[in-house]
Structure formats: C-alpha cells, structure tokens
Amino acid sequence: MRKLIFTILIMCIAFVAKAQELNCTVTINSDQVSQTNQQIFKTLERSLNDFVNKTKWSNRIYKENERINAQMFITITDYESNRFKGNIQIQSSRPVYNTSYESPIFNYKDNQFNFEYIEFQPLIFNENSFESNLTSVVAYYAYIILGLDADTFSLEGGTESYRTAQKIVTQAQGSNSAGWSQTSDRGRFELIDNLLSNTYREYRIAMYNYHRKGLDILGDNNSTGKQVIAGTMKLFETMTKRRPNAFLVTTFFDAKSEEIQSIFSDGPKVDIVSLKETLNSIAPLYSSTWNDIKF
C-alpha cells in the first residue's frame, strides 16, 4: 500500500513538473490566399498549437492556473511551393490579483513573417541552432511573452527569458530571413535589444510598478493603486525625454491605452490634469483616448 501511494505521489509530481507555461491559441487566416486546398493551413494551425502549448520553454514549474494566456494570429498573404508570406500578431495578458480581470500585457504585430513549411513536417526548435524561420519566430515571441509576464510579477524577473530570445535572434541572423536584422525598423532585434538595455531601464521598472504595486492592489486600495499607476507614467516620461518615440513606450501603450483610460475614469480622484498632460506628451497617438478620461 505504501509503495502504491509513493508511486502515485511520484507520478503526480512528475505531471506537475511537466506543466507547460503557455495557454496560447494560434489561429491561421488564409483568406487572402487563392488556394483551393485549405488543408495545409489547418494542419499548420494544429501543429503550431501543439508546438507552442506542449513545449517546455523554461525550468520553472507552472500550475495549470498559472499558465499565461496568449494568442498568436497568423495571416497568410501569399503561398507558393511551400513558401509562406504574411504577418503575425501576438497578444498576451495576465490576471489581476483578487479579480477575474485579465490585463493586456503585449499587443504587437510583426509584418515580416516569411517561412517555409511542408505539411506534416515536425516543428523543431533548438535555442542553440537555427532550425527554421517558422519555429524561430514563434519561439522568439514565446520567450518575449514569458519575459514580459515575469517582469510584471517581480522586478526584472524576465531577464532569463529575454536572454534566450536574444540568443534566438543571434542564431537567426545568419539565415538572412526577414525581421532579424539590426537594421529592421522596430523589428525583433530592436525589441529584445531595448528590453535588455539600460537605456530603457525605466520600462521594466514601470512594468513591475504598474502591475504588482498598482493594478494588483486596486481592489483593496483603489486610491493608492491609482496613485502608483499615475506615478508610473512619470517613468515613461523620463525615458521618453532620453529617447523620444521609444519603441518600448509604443508597445506599452498599444496594449494599455484603453485600460488606462478605464482606470482613471471612475473611482477615487487623482490629478487628472497633470496625468493627461503626461500621457499626451509620451503617447500623443492616443490623445483621443486620453481626452475620454473625465471625472
């Protein structure tokens, strides 16, 4: 009996240890391709869902309810002879403490997504070598998602994941595939380079303060949570003064603009005039959203 209980315990521990990090839905849209046989796109979609969700991306043990919710939307704009051309949009979110709300963390569209794929071929990824552009791009964004999520729970907690993403970039640059070059405007190299650069150190501090010290306490102390989130905007202001139109600032507000507008449109008051001035200076593209902050 003791042996049976011990065996079951070991099996349970092994199961938990193998829990994957991502709960990600990959969707393939091939509407723009005049292809009578759509089966290859369906096969690719199934394979990518398995690849993303069944790969163990880190050594950290995740419980089922800790898996990171994410989506990858791949739009195919051209397909010929096993060569695919299109774009990939990545979205991820994280839960807010003591609520049912999921806060958007990343919302980014990569327009330089070209790859080769033969139906039913295994999707192989090796962080130490370039296997294919398809798996390298998807793996790269998997690690970006992991890193950003970790940064919202602990200060600079995503460094290890970012380092792996940086390694993927280094390996992929020799392939001459689009999107990896240092000269690609707001491409994969620039994103990971900025995330690991001290030049943009305020971004990662802001990610932690905004989520862990701000959002996570809104339910218990709305006034303090708001003050922390408003103060976080000053960190972006400091970074913007050093590097106007910074890539990371754009990615932050692409994900967060509606959330920020909602946070400050009800509940305890903060200095809305000062907040809106700061927001308009660091994210002027969302000025209409900031104008909707009224209290």
MOHUGI-V461744 format. One record per backbone hydrogen bond with DSSP energy under -0.5 kcal/mol. NH is the residue of the N-H (numbers start at 1). CO is the residue of the C=O. If there is no record, write none. Layout:
BEGIN
{{NH;CO} {NH;CO}}
END
This chain:
BEGIN
{{5;1} {6;2} {7;3} {8;4} {9;5} {10;6} {11;7} {12;8} {13;9} {14;10} {15;11} {16;12} {17;13} {18;14} {19;16} {23;68} {25;70} {26;24} {27;25} {27;72} {29;27} {29;74} {30;28} {32;76} {33;30} {34;32} {35;33} {36;34} {38;36} {41;38} {42;38} {43;39} {44;40} {45;41} {46;42} {47;43} {48;44} {49;45} {50;46} {51;47} {52;48} {53;49} {54;50} {55;51} {57;55} {62;19} {62;60} {66;63} {67;63} {67;64} {68;21} {70;23} {71;91} {72;25} {73;89} {74;27} {74;72} {75;73} {75;87} {76;29} {76;74} {77;75} {77;85} {78;85} {80;83} {83;80} {84;82} {84;115} {85;78} {86;113} {87;75} {88;110} {89;73} {90;108} {91;71} {92;106} {93;69} {94;103} {96;101} {99;96} {103;94} {103;101} {105;92} {106;92} {108;90} {110;88} {110;108} {111;109} {113;86} {113;111} {114;112} {115;84} {117;82} {121;118} {124;122} {126;129} {129;126} {131;129} {136;132} {137;133} {138;134} {139;135} {140;136} {141;137} {142;138} {143;139} {144;140} {145;141} {146;142} {147;143} {148;144} {149;145} {150;146} {151;147} {152;148} {152;149} {153;149} {153;150} {154;150} {157;154} {159;156} {162;158} {163;159} {164;160} {165;161} {166;162} {167;163} {168;164} {169;165} {170;166} {171;167} {172;168} {173;169} {174;170} {174;171} {175;172} {176;173} {177;172} {180;177} {184;181} {187;184} {188;179} {189;179} {191;187} {192;188} {193;189} {194;190} {195;191} {196;192} {197;194} {200;197} {201;198} {203;200} {204;200} {205;201} {206;202} {207;203} {208;204} {209;205} {210;206} {211;207} {212;208} {213;208} {213;209} {214;209} {215;210} {216;211} {217;214} {218;214} {218;215} {220;217} {221;217} {225;221} {226;222} {227;223} {228;224} {229;225} {230;226} {231;227} {232;228} {233;229} {233;230} {234;230} {234;231} {235;231} {235;232} {236;232} {237;233} {238;234} {239;235} {240;236} {241;237} {242;238} {243;239} {246;243} {250;246} {251;247} {252;248} {253;249} {254;250} {255;251} {255;252} {256;252} {257;253} {260;256} {261;257} {262;258} {263;259} {264;260} {265;262} {266;263} {272;270} {275;271} {276;272} {277;273} {278;274} {279;275} {280;276} {281;277} {282;278} {283;279} {286;283} {287;284} {290;286} {291;287} {292;288} {292;289} {293;290} {294;292}}
END
